[in-house]
Amino acid sequence: MCIELSGEKVALFNVGGAVYAIADACTHVGGSLSEGEVDGTVVTCPLHGATFDLTTGNVTGPPAASSVTRYEVRVEGDAIQVAAQ
C-alpha cells in the first residue's frame, strides 16, 4: 500500500508479518513500487523491472542505478508507525 508521510509517498509492505517502508517512487523513472511484485524481501518496479531490497532500500537490479529511501517502522498492536526522514 502507499501512504503519504510529510509530503512524500511511502510504500508499505507486509512480508510474513514484518512491515517494511521505502520511498514509493522507483529511482529509474518514478514507477510506483507499491504496485510492484514482491518476492521475499525484493520488490520489482512495475514499469521497467528494476528491483529493490525492502530491508535496506538498496537497488538490486537494473535499470535503476540508485537506492530508494528506507524508513524505520514500528508496529504496536494494529498501529503502524513510520519515522519520517
Backbone as ProteinMPNN parsed JSONL, in Angstrom:
{"seq_chain_A": "MCIELSGEKVALFNVGGAVYAIADACTHVGGSLSEGEVDGTVVTCPLHGATFDLTTGNVTGPPAASSVTRYEVRVEGDAIQVAAQ", "coords_chain_A": {"N_chain_A": [[0.837, -1.178, 0.0], [0.315, 2.345, -0.428], [1.225, 5.266, 1.299], [1.058, 8.685, 2.471], [3.603, 10.637, 3.802], [4.708, 13.28, 5.515], [4.556, 14.764, 3.137], [5.743, 13.066, 1.311], [5.502, 10.177, -0.779], [5.157, 6.965, 0.43], [5.873, 3.549, 0.319], [4.388, 0.754, 1.761], [5.029, -2.509, 2.935], [4.001, -5.765, 3.82], [5.585, -8.495, 4.787], [5.365, -11.637, 5.517], [4.519, -10.933, 8.085], [6.395, -9.081, 8.913], [6.909, -5.627, 8.616], [7.784, -3.323, 6.143], [9.083, -0.203, 4.956], [9.564, 1.898, 2.236], [10.631, 4.518, -0.024], [8.136, 5.336, -2.404], [8.568, 5.84, -5.114], [10.27, 4.594, -7.877], [13.728, 4.865, -8.599], [14.498, 4.95, -11.214], [12.537, 5.83, -13.322], [10.454, 6.697, -11.792], [8.339, 4.882, -11.264], [5.608, 3.382, -9.444], [6.427, 1.763, -6.63], [4.851, 0.511, -4.745], [2.987, -0.761, -6.228], [4.299, -2.827, -7.33], [5.587, -6.206, -7.875], [6.239, -8.51, -5.269], [8.82, -10.541, -4.058], [9.844, -12.482, -1.653], [11.939, -10.443, 0.128], [12.253, -8.57, -1.84], [11.272, -6.099, -4.123], [9.818, -5.562, -7.309], [9.877, -3.079, -9.733], [6.97, -2.021, -11.427], [7.126, -0.797, -13.923], [9.668, -0.943, -15.467], [11.101, -3.029, -14.402], [13.172, -2.748, -12.488], [14.781, -3.693, -9.429], [14.449, -3.718, -5.846], [15.711, -3.965, -2.518], [13.713, -4.557, 0.2], [14.445, -4.396, 2.867], [16.597, -2.689, 3.063], [16.422, -0.726, 1.113], [18.174, -0.639, -0.932], [19.156, -0.728, -4.371], [18.812, -3.6, -6.351], [18.794, -4.551, -8.862], [18.998, -3.642, -12.352], [16.894, -1.441, -14.394], [17.397, 0.727, -12.654], [19.728, 2.851, -10.985], [20.291, 3.837, -8.521], [19.625, 3.717, -4.982], [16.534, 3.614, -3.003], [14.903, 5.614, -0.482], [14.796, 4.27, 2.77], [12.563, 3.7, 5.427], [12.232, 3.784, 8.968], [10.265, 1.461, 10.77], [7.712, 0.77, 13.1], [5.632, -1.484, 14.736], [2.806, -1.439, 16.671], [0.481, -3.139, 18.229], [-2.4, -2.76, 16.367], [-1.48, -0.569, 15.064], [0.669, 1.051, 12.772], [3.704, 2.575, 12.784], [5.595, 4.955, 11.129], [8.716, 6.331, 10.694], [9.514, 9.59, 9.793], [11.893, 10.866, 7.474]], "CA_chain_A": [[0.0, 0.0, 0.0], [1.038, 3.613, -0.477], [0.746, 6.303, 2.209], [1.803, 9.938, 2.354], [4.257, 10.957, 5.063], [5.435, 14.553, 5.394], [4.569, 15.165, 1.733], [6.404, 12.056, 0.494], [4.796, 8.916, -0.934], [5.902, 5.863, 1.037], [5.29, 2.235, 0.065], [4.435, -0.166, 2.894], [4.95, -3.913, 2.545], [3.934, -6.742, 4.894], [6.184, -9.736, 4.294], [5.366, -12.624, 6.582], [4.322, -10.278, 9.371], [7.354, -7.983, 9.056], [6.474, -4.483, 7.81], [8.882, -2.527, 5.601], [8.664, 1.042, 4.313], [10.553, 2.533, 1.37], [10.052, 5.52, -0.919], [7.281, 4.667, -3.382], [8.978, 6.105, -6.495], [11.483, 3.968, -8.403], [14.719, 5.88, -8.97], [14.724, 4.944, -12.664], [11.642, 6.844, -13.91], [9.369, 7.052, -10.877], [7.25, 3.911, -11.147], [5.103, 3.189, -8.097], [6.88, 0.486, -6.098], [3.756, -0.134, -4.004], [2.227, -1.542, -7.205], [5.195, -3.845, -7.87], [5.537, -7.592, -7.394], [7.171, -8.779, -4.172], [9.32, -11.907, -3.941], [10.646, -12.418, -0.433], [12.111, -9.043, 0.535], [12.624, -7.793, -3.032], [10.142, -5.607, -4.913], [10.14, -5.258, -8.703], [9.123, -1.945, -10.265], [6.064, -2.482, -12.478], [7.363, -0.158, -15.221], [10.796, -1.451, -16.25], [11.694, -4.203, -13.788], [14.233, -2.536, -11.501], [14.461, -4.363, -8.177], [14.941, -3.072, -4.636], [15.64, -4.728, -1.28], [12.81, -3.878, 1.126], [15.064, -4.23, 4.175], [17.621, -1.644, 3.022], [16.157, 0.27, 0.079], [19.215, -0.727, -1.955], [18.797, -1.256, -5.682], [19.418, -4.916, -6.542], [18.794, -4.885, -10.278], [18.753, -2.537, -13.276], [17.715, -0.331, -14.866], [17.663, 1.769, -11.654], [21.141, 2.894, -10.608], [20.452, 4.29, -7.144], [18.703, 3.173, -3.985], [15.417, 4.438, -2.53], [14.933, 5.851, 0.954], [14.156, 3.291, 3.643], [12.033, 4.331, 6.628], [12.093, 2.936, 10.149], [8.875, 1.075, 11.01], [7.411, 0.119, 14.377], [4.254, -1.952, 14.804], [2.292, -1.559, 18.033], [-0.904, -3.577, 18.086], [-2.875, -2.576, 14.995], [-0.912, 0.685, 14.532], [1.978, 1.023, 12.109], [4.34, 3.887, 12.903], [6.694, 5.117, 10.179], [9.507, 7.517, 11.042], [9.853, 10.469, 8.684], [13.329, 11.111, 7.306]], "C_chain_A": [[0.877, 1.234, 0.0], [0.383, 4.59, 0.499], [1.522, 7.58, 1.923], [2.315, 10.3, 3.735], [5.095, 12.215, 4.855], [5.601, 14.966, 3.933], [5.249, 14.182, 0.795], [5.531, 10.808, 0.399], [5.697, 7.791, -0.452], [5.149, 4.564, 0.777], [5.478, 1.361, 1.296], [4.237, -1.585, 2.4], [4.902, -4.78, 3.793], [4.428, -8.061, 4.319], [6.272, -10.703, 5.469], [5.242, -12.034, 7.975], [5.317, -9.175, 9.678], [6.933, -6.859, 8.111], [7.691, -3.649, 7.432], [8.306, -1.289, 4.934], [9.832, 1.616, 3.521], [9.85, 3.608, 0.556], [9.291, 4.802, -2.023], [7.785, 4.809, -4.808], [10.293, 5.416, -6.845], [12.447, 5.067, -8.842], [15.04, 5.885, -10.459], [13.858, 6.0, -13.338], [10.403, 7.091, -13.061], [8.2, 6.11, -10.795], [6.869, 3.689, -9.69], [5.48, 1.806, -7.579], [5.798, -0.233, -5.305], [2.87, -0.965, -4.93], [3.058, -2.676, -7.801], [4.977, -5.213, -7.26], [6.602, -7.778, -6.318], [7.524, -10.259, -4.168], [10.281, -11.918, -2.759], [10.733, -10.975, 0.033], [12.6, -8.175, -0.623], [11.356, -7.391, -3.773], [10.644, -5.252, -6.307], [9.255, -4.121, -9.182], [8.247, -2.417, -11.424], [6.346, -1.862, -13.854], [8.468, -0.826, -16.031], [11.587, -2.553, -15.56], [12.866, -3.99, -12.85], [13.815, -3.206, -10.2], [15.149, -3.679, -6.999], [14.749, -3.992, -3.443], [14.783, -3.945, -0.285], [13.457, -3.602, 2.474], [16.051, -3.075, 4.224], [17.278, -0.48, 2.101], [17.165, 0.219, -1.055], [18.668, -1.284, -3.264], [19.527, -2.583, -5.855], [19.435, -5.341, -7.999], [18.416, -3.708, -11.149], [17.323, -2.549, -13.806], [17.966, 0.781, -13.848], [19.136, 1.688, -11.242], [21.344, 3.314, -9.159], [19.333, 3.759, -6.262], [17.548, 4.12, -3.707], [15.557, 4.606, -1.02], [14.204, 4.737, 1.688], [13.743, 4.023, 4.917], [11.969, 3.323, 7.755], [10.606, 2.69, 10.407], [8.783, 0.422, 12.388], [5.929, -0.245, 14.363], [3.889, -2.113, 16.267], [0.807, -1.886, 17.95], [-1.319, -3.496, 16.632], [-2.288, -1.337, 14.337], [0.462, 0.45, 13.932], [2.537, 2.442, 12.167], [5.548, 3.919, 11.976], [7.413, 6.408, 10.53], [9.855, 8.303, 9.791], [11.35, 10.686, 8.65], [13.655, 12.567, 7.452]], "O_chain_A": [[2.046, 1.177, 0.383], [-0.839, 4.731, 0.53], [2.527, 7.556, 1.214], [1.571, 10.276, 4.715], [6.072, 12.205, 4.107], [6.657, 15.458, 3.538], [5.325, 14.439, -0.406], [4.892, 10.42, 1.377], [6.85, 7.677, -0.87], [3.939, 4.485, 0.986], [6.588, 1.238, 1.815], [3.384, -1.842, 1.55], [5.674, -4.562, 4.728], [3.773, -8.667, 3.471], [7.161, -10.586, 6.312], [5.794, -12.571, 8.935], [5.107, -8.404, 10.614], [6.634, -7.107, 6.943], [8.518, -3.311, 8.278], [7.19, -1.312, 4.413], [10.931, 1.8, 4.044], [8.623, 3.616, 0.455], [9.746, 3.774, -2.524], [7.459, 3.97, -5.648], [11.309, 5.633, -6.183], [12.026, 6.084, -9.393], [15.787, 6.748, -10.921], [14.387, 6.972, -13.877], [9.412, 7.632, -13.551], [7.144, 6.499, -10.296], [7.714, 3.795, -8.802], [4.93, 0.798, -8.022], [5.822, -1.46, -5.202], [2.085, -1.788, -4.459], [2.584, -3.404, -8.673], [4.275, -5.361, -6.259], [7.718, -7.272, -6.436], [6.65, -11.121, -4.262], [11.401, -11.418, -2.858], [9.709, -10.349, 0.304], [13.278, -7.17, -0.411], [10.478, -8.218, -4.023], [11.739, -4.715, -6.472], [8.032, -4.181, -9.056], [8.721, -3.132, -12.307], [5.844, -2.365, -14.859], [8.233, -1.234, -17.169], [12.628, -2.975, -16.063], [13.505, -4.962, -12.447], [12.624, -3.281, -9.898], [16.25, -3.142, -7.116], [13.754, -4.713, -3.357], [15.094, -2.798, 0.035], [13.057, -2.663, 3.163], [16.319, -2.534, 5.296], [17.783, 0.628, 2.284], [17.032, 0.95, -2.037], [17.832, -2.187, -3.271], [20.714, -2.688, -5.547], [20.02, -6.368, -8.342], [17.61, -2.867, -10.749], [16.621, -3.552, -13.681], [18.702, 1.716, -14.163], [19.713, 0.603, -11.16], [22.441, 3.169, -8.62], [18.252, 3.405, -6.733], [17.569, 5.28, -4.119], [16.25, 3.828, -0.364], [13.124, 4.314, 1.276], [14.485, 4.863, 5.425], [11.685, 2.146, 7.532], [9.788, 3.601, 10.276], [9.644, -0.361, 12.787], [5.079, 0.579, 14.023], [4.561, -2.823, 17.014], [-0.017, -1.025, 17.642], [-0.679, -4.086, 15.762], [-2.566, -1.074, 13.167], [1.302, -0.249, 14.499], [1.926, 3.385, 11.666], [6.409, 3.04, 12.022], [6.786, 7.461, 10.648], [10.422, 7.76, 8.843], [12.004, 10.689, 9.693], [14.819, 12.953, 7.34]]}, "name": "protein", "num_of_chains": 1, "seq": "MCIELSGEKVALFNVGGAVYAIADACTHVGGSLSEGEVDGTVVTCPLHGATFDLTTGNVTGPPAASSVTRYEVRVEGDAIQVAAQ"}
